[in-house]
Amino acid sequence: MDLDFTEEQRMIREMTRKFAEEEIVPSSRRNDITENFPREIINKMARVGLLGGPVPKEYGGSDLDYISHAIVTEEIGRADSSVRTTISVQISLVELTILRWGSEEQKKKYLPQLCSGRMIGCFGLTEPDAGSDAANQSTSAKKEGSEWIIDGRKIWISNGDFADIAIIFAQTDKEKGYEGITAFLVEKETPGFSTRRISGKLGLRASDTAELILDGCRVLAGSMLGKEGEGFKIAMSALDNGRYSVAAGCVGIIQGCLDLSSRYARERRQFGRPIGSFQLVQDMIARMGVDLEAAKLLVYKAGHLKNKGLQSTLETSMAKYFASEAAVRAATDAIQIFGAYGYSDENPVERYYRDAKVATIYEGTSQIQKLIIGSHILGIKAFT
Ligand SMILES: Cc1cc2nc3c(=O)[nH]c(=O)nc-3n(C[C@H](O)[C@H](O)[C@H](O)COP(=O)(O)OP(=O)(O)OC[C@H]3O[C@@H](n4cnc5c(N)ncnc54)[C@H](O)[C@@H]3O)c2cc1C
């Protein structure tokens, strides 16, 4: 694994950081307080190619290698996890899933629209009774002539209220369990499809989260993504990409916490000395620094495998598990280092603290990541 960045990767970091500081950071606090989904920022990101990720240019993408993709995601995560969540879903759960599993017609129809921000996408897997146990889908799809009729509810869906297109997972053959799940591309205007915004979240308050309601929702057979019964495989492959993006976003949070905390620890004086000279403060800074390096290395290892087109489920789970827990630790310590000044929403570390927590929950909780990791190491499945 080459640990040096290329000149192009360095430029991508510089360009994304500049964009994030000029276009995202100035409105982050206001959007957090008002729970405003900043659609205009997503449009601006699209204009500079930040929604194209590793999607090839022929489909309107940016054709990034996976390390560059992580660098972009880190920088957006350092600025604002709500925006980072929006693009993680857009690129990693929707675009890359259509790229891998879509027909040529579906790729040509949707990818240029998604990469250019003309369409927003969402990923509807979780249901009221199917969270960690995602295979336990209640949403059903029944065939009627050349159409499928979908009925069910999806909950906690990022981008859900703003999305123009949703990837929906539904049971097409209950008898077959997870092998009877099928994925569909459902457009917002489809009769029977509606959404309900969820507000009042602990963090990610500028990220749109919604319930999706499918009530006799009719889609044509051509809306199926992949083949009948391939839905669970599609969902798991999508999560391999989604978790990679979450992990990279968490690296951004840790970096942000370290940048702010180390500057403050040098400037803030108590007992006549900078607080950074106290060993107990250095202890927190040191742990943050080590966590940052370890999280980065885990992310880049998974990215390296992805660049080679190799399976990376284990490495991606390790990166997601470690980076999300480390982001929570970093944000907790950052508030501690700032003392009372970290306890106010005037300070970005307060938002890092509220935003970091969800990364240990969505796209598979930390417990689920540990079961994936344990199962891979032992060769014994932890799930029935
Ligand atoms: C802000 C936000 C955005 C989200 N965005 C999306 C999205 O875009 N698309 C989507 O499909 N979903 C989304 N989700 C849903 C998310 O993926 C689920 O919340 C997550 O998978 C956990 O499911 P659950 O909340 O139902 O918890 P549960 O599965 O009910 O788990 C509750 C607790 O039990 C533990 N647990 C469960 N099973 C086991 C086990 N076998 N062993 C040990 N412990 C276990 C869990 O780790 C957790 O601590 C989002 C959630 C949030 C909060």
The ligand as a Gaussian input file, in Angstrom:
#p B3LYP/6-31G(d) Opt

LIG

0 1
 C      -29.856000      10.182000      11.356000
 C      -30.065000       8.791000      10.806000
 C      -29.982000       8.596000       9.423000
 C      -30.233000       7.321000       8.888000
 N      -30.204000       7.144000       7.510000
 C      -30.600000       5.954000       6.972000
 C      -30.733000       5.799000       5.546000
 O      -30.455000       6.712000       4.761000
 N      -31.217000       4.612000       5.075000
 C      -31.540000       3.569000       5.895000
 O      -31.967000       2.536000       5.380000
 N      -31.397000       3.691000       7.252000
 C      -30.949000       4.853000       7.807000
 N      -30.837000       4.988000       9.187000
 C      -31.199000       3.869000      10.046000
 C      -29.994000       3.149000      10.647000
 O      -29.266000       2.482000       9.670000
 C      -30.503000       2.235000      11.769000
 O      -30.905000       3.093000      12.825000
 C      -29.459000       1.251000      12.257000
 O      -29.245000       0.252000      11.305000
 C      -29.840000       0.585000      13.608000
 O      -31.139000       0.137000      13.578000
 P      -32.160000       0.536000      14.777000
 O      -32.043000       1.987000      14.984000
 O      -33.487000      -0.016000      14.429000
 O      -31.576000      -0.165000      16.056000
 P      -31.792000      -1.685000      16.527000
 O      -31.449000      -2.612000      15.435000
 O      -33.140000      -1.825000      17.148000
 O      -30.682000      -1.804000      17.648000
 C      -30.852000      -1.294000      18.966000
 C      -29.627000      -1.710000      19.789000
 O      -29.500000      -3.146000      19.822000
 C      -28.217000      -3.521000      19.343000
 N      -28.326000      -4.788000      18.609000
 C      -29.227000      -5.140000      17.643000
 N      -28.968000      -6.373000      17.188000
 C      -27.879000      -6.831000      17.862000
 C      -27.123000      -8.032000      17.846000
 N      -27.416000      -9.037000      17.026000
 N      -26.070000      -8.128000      18.691000
 C      -25.747000      -7.113000      19.537000
 N      -26.423000      -5.955000      19.599000
 C      -27.470000      -5.811000      18.773000
 C      -27.785000      -2.383000      18.424000
 O      -26.370000      -2.366000      18.246000
 C      -28.306000      -1.180000      19.183000
 O      -27.416000      -0.848000      20.194000
 C      -30.525000       6.238000       9.748000
 C      -30.557000       6.437000      11.142000
 C      -30.331000       7.693000      11.662000
 C      -30.394000       7.885000      13.158000

